[in-house]
């Protein structure tokens, strides 16, 4: 089973433009993420896939592997699917977020194990979720929530609080979806070729497309929140943590 990591890296982030090239204790964020992913030793290959010559040159000039996107893309999955389309020998593709330089090995191992244990090839993709209890985070539309069935298969993702606590005497767990995915190659390419439908368009959550086309998403619980660099404040936190 050939397993590769793809790190989609768009330069023009809406909330923090150029964030992936911001300095994190002597190296840009994207290079830190690439090196941390490589250091895990879990992957046969690691690539950065980008629309930016600046990011491409940064990775290649430091001995890394990078791929320039040929088209404009709405989301990271489309970006890596374009790159994977010509890689016939790949089985599993792990999407590592470019703005998370603190790559956490145990969580990635759990995602990969999902496919190694899936003899019936029932699972199309796997992703991470974290238990959250803070009400501000539960209600925050920037935090994507996920609900699962008894076997931890995803039922739905939303920016709204799900499940809605109509009966407050019932104890339920809320889970934040972390945007780290592991795909079967064919499922990723299906995503790339299938049109966006109304639920995904409404919520602006790309993994909903898989559910709308009846793909099975296995959710893996992790206890590591990590640091996503979405704002200048996040970058300052990351710098402190790196030290």
C-alpha positions in Angstrom: 0.0 0.0 0.0 1.6 3.3 -1.1 0.7 6.2 1.2 1.6 9.8 0.3 1.1 13.1 2.0 -0.2 16.1 0.1 0.0 19.6 1.6 -2.3 22.1 -0.3 -0.8 25.6 -0.1 -2.7 28.6 -1.4 -1.0 31.9 -1.0 -4.0 34.2 -0.9 -5.7 33.1 2.3 -8.8 35.4 2.9 -8.3 36.0 6.7 -4.5 36.1 6.7 -3.0 36.6 3.2 0.4 35.2 2.8 0.2 33.4 6.1 2.1 30.3 4.9 5.1 32.4 4.1 5.1 34.1 7.5 8.2 33.5 9.6 8.0 30.9 12.3 11.3 31.0 14.3 13.5 31.3 11.2 11.5 29.4 8.6 8.2 30.0 6.8 5.1 28.2 8.1 4.8 26.1 5.0 8.4 24.9 5.2 7.9 24.0 8.9 4.8 22.0 8.0 6.5 20.2 5.2 9.5 19.3 7.3 7.3 18.1 10.2 5.3 15.9 7.9 8.4 14.4 6.4 9.9 13.8 9.8 7.0 11.6 10.8 8.4 8.8 8.6 4.8 7.6 7.8 4.8 8.5 4.1 6.4 7.1 0.9 6.4 10.7 -0.5 5.4 14.2 0.7 4.5 17.0 -1.7 3.4 20.6 -1.3 0.8 21.5 -4.0 0.4 25.2 -4.6 -0.7 28.0 -6.8 2.1 30.2 -5.8 5.6 30.4 -7.3 6.8 31.9 -4.0 5.7 28.8 -2.1 6.9 26.4 -4.8 10.4 28.0 -4.9 10.6 28.0 -1.1 10.0 24.2 -0.9 12.1 23.2 -3.9 15.1 25.5 -2.9 15.1 23.7 0.5 15.3 20.3 -1.1 11.6 19.5 -0.9 9.0 18.3 -3.4 6.4 20.7 -4.8 3.8 20.7 -7.5 2.4 23.7 -9.2 -1.4 23.6 -9.8 -2.5 23.9 -13.4 -6.0 25.2 -12.6 -7.7 27.5 -10.1 -9.3 25.5 -7.3 -12.1 26.1 -4.8 -10.7 23.9 -2.1 -7.7 21.9 -1.0 -9.2 18.5 -2.0 -9.6 19.7 -5.6 -6.0 21.0 -5.6 -4.5 17.7 -4.5 -6.8 15.6 -6.7 -5.5 17.4 -9.8 -1.9 16.4 -8.7 -2.8 12.8 -7.8 -4.7 12.2 -11.0 -1.5 11.2 -12.9 -0.1 9.1 -10.0 -1.4 5.6 -10.8 0.6 3.8 -8.1 -0.8 5.7 -5.1 -3.3 4.0 -2.8 -3.9 6.4 0.1 -3.5 10.2 0.0 -3.3 12.1 3.3 -4.2 15.8 3.2 -2.1 17.7 5.7 -3.1 21.3 6.3 -0.3 23.8 5.3 -1.1 26.1 8.3 -0.6 23.4 10.9 3.2 23.2 11.5 2.8 21.1 14.6 2.1 17.8 12.8 1.0 15.2 15.3 2.2 11.7 14.6 -0.2 9.6 16.6 -3.3 11.1 15.0 -1.8 10.5 11.5 -1.0 6.9 12.4 -4.7 6.4 13.5 -5.9 7.7 10.1 -3.6 5.4 8.2 -4.6 2.4 10.4 -8.2 2.9 9.3 -7.3 1.7 5.8 -4.9 -1.0 6.9 -7.7 -2.6 8.9 -10.4 -2.1 6.2 -10.2 -5.5 4.4 -13.6 -5.0 2.8 -12.6 -1.6 1.4 -15.8 -0.2 3.0 -14.3 3.2 3.9 -13.7 5.9 1.3 -12.0 8.4 3.6 -11.1 9.1 7.2 -10.8 12.3 9.1 -10.1 13.6 12.6 -12.5 15.0 15.3 -11.8 16.6 18.7 -14.2 16.6 21.6 -15.1 20.3 22.5 -16.9 21.7 25.5 -16.5 25.5 25.2 -19.9 27.0 24.3 -18.3 29.8 22.3 -16.5 27.3 20.1 -19.6 25.2 19.8 -21.6 28.2 18.5 -18.8 29.6 16.4 -19.6 29.2 12.7 -15.8 29.1 11.9 -15.7 25.9 13.9 -17.0 23.0 11.8 -18.9 20.4 13.9 -19.5 16.7 13.0 -22.0 14.2 14.3 -21.3 10.4 13.9 -23.2 7.1 14.2 -22.4 4.3 16.7 -19.5 3.2 14.5 -18.0 6.7 14.2 -19.1 7.1 10.6 -19.9 10.7 9.8 -23.6 11.6 9.6 -23.3 15.3 8.9 -21.0 18.3 9.2 -22.2 21.8 10.0 -21.1 25.3 11.1 -24.2 25.3 13.3 -24.2 23.6 16.7 -25.1 19.9 16.0 -26.9 18.3 17.6 -29.2 21.2 18.5 -29.7 21.0 22.3 -33.5 21.3 22.3 -33.7 19.0 25.4 -31.0 20.3 27.7 -31.4 17.4 30.1 -29.8 15.1 27.5 -26.0 14.8 27.6 -24.4 14.9 24.2 -20.8 15.3 23.1 -19.8 18.0 20.6 -17.0 17.3 18.2 -14.9 19.7 16.2 -13.9 18.5 12.7 -10.2 18.9 12.1 -9.4 19.3 8.4 -6.9 16.4 8.2 -8.1 13.7 5.7 -6.9 10.4 4.4 -8.5 9.3 1.1 -8.6 6.3 -1.1 -7.2 7.7 -4.3 -10.4 6.7 -6.2 -12.6 8.5 -3.7 -10.5 11.7 -4.0 -10.8 11.6 -7.8 -14.5 11.0 -7.6 -14.8 14.2 -5.4 -12.8 16.1 -8.1 -15.0 15.0 -10.9 -18.4 15.3 -9.2 -20.2 18.7 -9.1 -20.8 20.5 -5.9 -24.4 20.1 -4.6 -26.6 22.4 -2.5 -25.6 21.3 1.0 -21.9 21.8 0.4 -22.6 25.1 -1.4 -24.7 26.3 1.5 -22.3 25.3 4.4 -19.1 25.8 2.5 -17.7 22.5 3.9 -16.1 20.4 1.2 -16.4 17.0 2.9 -20.2 17.3 2.7 -19.8 16.5 -1.0 -18.7 13.0 0.0 -21.9 12.4 2.1 -24.1 13.8 -0.7 -22.7 11.2 -3.0 -23.0 8.4 -0.5 -19.3 8.0 0.4 -18.4 6.6 3.8 -16.3 8.8 6.1 -14.8 7.2 9.2 -14.1 9.7 11.9 -11.2 9.2 14.3 -11.2 10.9 17.6 -8.0 12.7 18.7 -7.3 14.6 21.8 -4.8 17.0 20.2 -6.3 20.4 19.2 -3.1 21.6 17.5 -2.5 25.2 16.3 -4.1 26.3 13.1 -2.6 29.6 11.9 -5.6 31.5 10.6 -4.8 35.0 12.1 -1.8 37.0 13.2 -2.7 36.1 16.8 -2.5 32.4 15.9 1.0 33.0 14.5 2.1 34.6 17.8 0.8 31.7 19.7 2.6 29.3 17.4 5.9 31.2 17.9 5.6 30.9 21.7 4.8 27.2 21.4 7.6 26.5 19.0 10.1 28.0 21.5 
